[in-house]
Amino acid sequence: VFRPPQFSPMLLSVLVGTGAQVGAAFFFTMVTAIFKLLNPLRKGQTLTAVIVLYVLSGTISGYVSARLYKYSGAKAWKLNTLYTAMGLPGVLVGLFTILNIFLHFAGAATAVSFLVLLAIFALWVCVSTPLVFVGSFLGFRAEMVQVPTKTNKLARQIPDIPWYSSPPMSVLLGGILPFGSVCIELFFIMSALWLQQIYYVMGFLLAVLLILTATC
């Protein structure tokens, strides 16, 4: 169970670190909304808070990714940190820029100005990326993760598993329970988005998030 991954440990650590950053950003956003620091009636305030908190959570991403990557025994920590800092933000900034270009050509009022794009890029490069490197430095300086049992150097042969334990079925069954715990609240969130309504039940959403975390 605690054997380090043999196939692409860098990819695993980057994905886990990125997920920790996204989760931390949404958690802190909901906490600030619960304490009335965010007003859902003010258009764009929640989105701005999500972006700022995501950028400031870069240290968490770098730390988690570095600890997991160090446990796998790999040494290319600089490349791992760079992928963690550039992976998801690079994809999001690229997609946002492409969509914004189409909106500009279509003459849409929702198109974002060049200064806003420049500010988002500056937040990514000048704030988020250095914080990821700081977190990665702290993660690699920390002691290696200790597991309760000792793993053998030679992996034993895994016997044949029944069909319901195959990877496709495991993915399907493993996704039903987490989705079932949030599907009702997800319906209300999507309804509020599509119908131009205001979603303000942040306390209940935080409880649903905790249930989702326990289910996973």
Secondary structure, 3 states (H helix, E strand, C coil): CCCCCCCCHHHHHHHHHHHHHHHHHHHHHHHHHHCCCCCCCCCCHHHHHHHHHHHHCHHHHHHHHHHHHHHCCCCCHHHHHHHHHHHHHHHHHHHHHHHHHHHHHHCCCCCCCHHHHHHHHHHHHHHHHHHHHHHHHHHHHCCCCCCCCCCCCCCCCCCCCCHHHCHHHHHHHHHHHHHHHHHHHHHHHHHHHHCCCCCCCHHHHHHHHHHHHHHC
